[in-house]
Amino acid sequence: MKIAILSRNPKLYSTRRLVEAAEKRGHIARVIDPLRCYMNIAAHNPEIHYKGGKLEHFDAVIPRIGASVTFYATSVLRQFEMMGVFPLNESVAVSRSKDKLRSLQLLSRKGIGMPATGFAHSPDDTQDLLKLVGGAPVVIKLLEGTQGVGVVLAETRKAAESVIDAFRGLRAHFLVQEFIKEAGGSDIRCFVIGDKVVAAMKRTAKEGEFRSNLHRGGTAEIIRITPEERRMAVRAAKIVGLNVAGVDLLRSDKGPLIMEVNSSPGLEGIETVTGKDIAGQIIAFIEKNAQPHKTRTKGKG
Ligand code: ADP
């Protein structure tokens, strides 16, 4: 097969591993920078052009879309879909997962457990917003943040009010979430491929920090997850519409709670911690499932 990997940087660990795994299994892989693609929209015959010429035919496309290029890169992915190329994750599902509010709304509609969450832009009544999620301590998150940037723990009502006032001044979207103290600074990343959790790791924040992001000095270890956690992670990925997802859970007194569903989960941490060939499993999934024009939504909706 010919597999396109939509990624801005061929040197990234995840991109390199996907190329390596595809080649090892006898396929041809090419890294395509989505921002350098240009496309015709109007013609009956949708095409993608790249570096001065028409892009060759691919059987499958693997989107590795970063937060900063979501809008354009998902349009490029949609164009691949219109050309009948099988997407590992389809554009509609990628857009859903990139929009934290949209994905949390989808999950809550299906009854998936999550921390009590409120979201706001310019609330007039901060106290009422805090009451909505059960009062301090709360976690306040800027929607545009990734890797723990813009995620703040406000331990008292006063602190929460100050942070919310500051965010309001920024004219940013944010969410206010019940702080799951009993998670003890740890979360669980479940790596979902198809209808299985193929690997899981527990990430723990460094001393004095509540955010467990590896980029913030957190550490990771292999963990056995419960059948309930397994079911929940697979269901969350399915609801968002992703074939491959990194589903982040918190362990609470009320059971597992979903924090986030990522459509381009990194491979470095999970492969290093578990010693598993996740890239190889992703390519195997494509081998089994790739068929021309096989998307649920055809880029609609
Ligand atoms: P990002 O998407 O920027 O990584 P997250 O929402 O995943 O932001 O938050 C970063 C980290 O903060 C999480 O990995 C988790 O360890 C911690 N965290 C986030 N929300 C909560 C919460 N409601 N209760 C307890 N810890 C949380």
Residues whose N, C-alpha, C, O or C-beta is under 5 A from the ligand:
A	BS01	ADP	P115 V139 G145 T146 Q147 G148 V149 V151 Q177 E178 F179 I180 G185 S186 D187 F210 R211 S212 N213
